[in-house]
Amino acid sequence: MTIIYCLFYFRQGINAKYKDDVFDEALYFLEAGRHAYVHDLVVDSLAPAAVLMNNIAPLYQLVKKINPDEVPLWDFGGNVSTIHFIRYIT
């Protein structure tokens, strides 16, 4: 991944953040390699809204793209949360 590629998607993520488009923000920051930040967005904003609106499929596609090695303390809780999330939607 080149620096220009990362910077482009990082900038797109910031633009989406200021437009209050959390899903696009997550997509762009994921492309920029900010997996831990996207994980926090999913846990804090996207997952609760998706469950309440019963719109899990797009969130599931996003969660599958998060690299567990990039998320601090994934082994202590992130993996368990993902397993429960996958069981919930299937």
Buried (B, 14 or more C-beta within 10 A) or exposed (E): EEEEEBEBBBEBBBEBBEEEBBBBBBBBBBBBBBBBBBBBBBEEBBBEEBBEEEEBEEBBEBBEEBEEEBBEEBEEEBEEBBEEBEEEEE
